[in-house]
Amino acid sequence: MRGLYSSKTKIRHQIFTEVARFAYEGGDYSKFETLPYKIIPGEISTYRESIFLERAIVGERLRLAMGLPLLSASEQAPISTGVEESMVDEKFYAPPLINIIKFACHSCPEKRVFVSDGCQGCLEHPCTEVCPKGAISIQHGKSVIDDEKCIKCGKCKSACPYNAIIKQERPCAAACGMKAIHSDEHGRAEIDYDKCVSCGMCLVSCPFSAIVDKSQIFQTIKAIQSDTPVYAAVAPAVAGQFAGLPSNKIRNAFKALGFADVVEVAVGADLCTVEEAKDFMEEVPAKQPFMATSCCPAWSMMAKKNFPTIASNISMALTPMVLTGRLTKKQNPGCKVVFIGPCAAKKLEASRRSIRSDIDFVLTFEEVAGMFSAKEVDFATLSEDDEKLSFSSADGRGFAVSGGVAKAVVNAISKLDPEREVKVANAQGLDECAKLLRMAKAGKYDGYLLEGMACPGGCVAGAGTINVPDKSAMEVLKSKKETTFEGSVETPFISALSTLENMYHEFDYKNDNT
């Protein structure tokens, strides 16, 4: 749960910190073997039934944080196996991005309905009356559910006046809008990667921290330590993510990690807004019935997988991340760019062949927090930045919250064509996004601009965020007030848009799913 410093949060932070420290300090890679003992010291277990199990799980998490694949539990091998291959400053994310450490999985039941001790054995017993399958009987004065007959409809739960009937679902599966998680032969969670879009909601929801995504912390730091300047492209959702770090110290904070400078992805959001506004005015309804925004990679990938006949209605504008990367490399030839944001799916997007030349690495806010800890950066002692991060519009920064993308595009259209009225519909969470597209496919949203966000609440609720999403949304609103102009069409970088769109024709960006 974002914003709650739990044992799960603590371990994740320790993992990222130790991998970052391992990269900054350098030296013999064999030291990697000692890290589980540093993170889980002593002889007595704290979180699970065995300290050996705790260290084994930490070992696998360390491997994933290095960008390495999981090791098979059936084969004997040191956790440092293959680690030297990751000790480089260039390494793409190798699939799968989202992984389940099987021996960390609690083997939660997929779905069950049961009667708790709260049952009062009431005279009315409405639970038995509403059950469509006759699965509930009264035994010794209490309601009992026959699992063989129960269809998990939940009608009994709704009817119980004492809230004594509980309907449980595996947390990771409940959070997955793609229905990509099922049980393996041992009852452990398993991901169907043909369905998965790497939104990361499952890893956020797993209370046992058995689901983990890969990281490029080590590779990013190695790049920073090279002679090549490395730029941090920071997403708008950064507002309020790092406790004690005010907006006027963000640039110096990232420079303390070794970055050459900081650029705002909100600048790319402005350019994306202008492009989508122009596309909408040209395409809808003359060439297509509706248009959907493009910036959320999990949303657009869901559309391609589940709604291929209307997927072409997703905007083909380059995403803010890609536009920011291209602009930064145009202004600083030979540099490397690290996208730093809230999103696990951006890691998958950056791995596409058509984007690898734009974005070199992707890190989440949670991973960068480990870098700050490893370098022992004290935000309080940092001086204020010489320059403000104010090269973007208020609308560009608004991309971080649900509804913000569509609002930016509508505002841009109103500037470019004041007579044009734009109808908008938006959805957050992949379940709701799928409903939105089903209705669009049925013709319910002809003429509309549709916005889809895979994470409920928008990017501020992404899998790699630290702060409570609602608080982050408030911080984003504050950051919008710090900008020097309101609308995306006012961006000083608009003249570069056509050049950025035409860069790198080696791969087909629009149709690249690789």
Sequence and secondary structure as in RCSB ss.txt:
>XXXX:A:sequence
MRGLYSSKTKIRHQIFTEVARFAYEGGDYSKFETLPYKIIPGEISTYRESIFLERAIVGERLRLAMGLPLLSASE
QAPISTGVEESMVDEKFYAPPLINIIKFACHSCPEKRVFVSDGCQGCLEHPCTEVCPKGAISIQHGKSVIDDEKC
IKCGKCKSACPYNAIIKQERPCAAACGMKAIHSDEHGRAEIDYDKCVSCGMCLVSCPFSAIVDKSQIFQTIKAIQ
SDTPVYAAVAPAVAGQFAGLPSNKIRNAFKALGFADVVEVAVGADLCTVEEAKDFMEEVPAKQPFMATSCCPAWS
MMAKKNFPTIASNISMALTPMVLTGRLTKKQNPGCKVVFIGPCAAKKLEASRRSIRSDIDFVLTFEEVAGMFSAK
EVDFATLSEDDEKLSFSSADGRGFAVSGGVAKAVVNAISKLDPEREVKVANAQGLDECAKLLRMAKAGKYDGYLL
EGMACPGGCVAGAGTINVPDKSAMEVLKSKKETTFEGSVETPFISALSTLENMYHEFDYKNDNT
>XXXX:A:secstr
 TT   HHHHHHHHHHHHHHHHHHH   GGGGGGHHHHHS SSS SSSS HHHHHHHHHHHHHHHTT     TTS
   TTTTHHHHSSS     S SEEE GGG     SEEEEE TT    SS HHHHH TT  EEEETTEEEE TTT 
    HHHHH TT  EEEEE HHHHH TT  EEE TTS EEE TTT     HHHHH TT  EEE   HHHHHHHHT
SSS EEEEE GGGTTTSTT  GGGHHHHHHHTT SEEEEHHHHHHHHHHHHHHHHHHHTTTT S EE    HHHH
HHHHHH TTTGGGB  S  HHHHHHHHHHHHSTT EEEEEES SHHHHHHTSTTTTTT SEEEEHHHHHHHHHHT
T  GGGS   SS S SS HHHHGGGSTTHHHHHHHHHHHHH TT   EEEEEESHHHHHHHHHHHHTTTTTTEEE
EEESSTTSGGG TT  S HHHHHHHHHHHHTTSS SSGGG TTGGGHHHHHHS  SS TTT   
